[in-house]
Amino acid sequence: MDYITTIEMSKIWGISSRRIFLLCSQGRVQQNMTQKDLSAKTGITQADISRIENGTRNPSLSMVKKLAQGLGMQLKLEFVPMPTKNKM
């Protein structure tokens, strides 16, 4: 499985891993869904969902996709140009 580091997550997605964890947790709570409910919808263990939400586990891209689908959301990744450095 392809796990990504917190630094890679920030570089790839332009968002901190903590923000992703908060979005997952908030989305789940807003839908009155328990971690166990989300686990049943995604096939990701409740323990792993807890670790992801607490920031002690960096999920693979596959896991993030499953979480988004389980929450009835769409995961959107974008490739955008890197900012250019001004040469002096």
FENKAFEN-V304499 format. One record per pair of residues at least 6 apart in sequence whose ideal C-beta (glycine too) atoms are under 6 Angstrom apart, sorted by sequence separation. I is the first residue (numbers start at 1). J is the second residue. D is the distance in whole Angstrom. If there is no record, write none. Layout:
i:I j:J d:D
i:I j:J d:D
This chain:
i:10 j:16 d:5
i:39 j:45 d:6
i:51 j:57 d:3
i:39 j:46 d:4
i:52 j:59 d:5
i:68 j:75 d:4
i:9 j:17 d:5
i:28 j:38 d:5
i:36 j:46 d:5
i:39 j:49 d:6
i:65 j:75 d:5
i:6 j:17 d:4
i:35 j:46 d:5
i:38 j:49 d:6
i:35 j:49 d:5
i:35 j:50 d:6
i:44 j:63 d:6
i:44 j:66 d:6
i:42 j:66 d:4
i:25 j:53 d:4
i:42 j:70 d:4
i:24 j:53 d:6
i:41 j:70 d:4
i:21 j:53 d:5
i:38 j:70 d:5
i:21 j:55 d:5
i:18 j:55 d:6
i:24 j:67 d:6
i:27 j:71 d:4
i:3 j:58 d:6
i:3 j:60 d:5
i:2 j:60 d:5
i:1 j:60 d:5
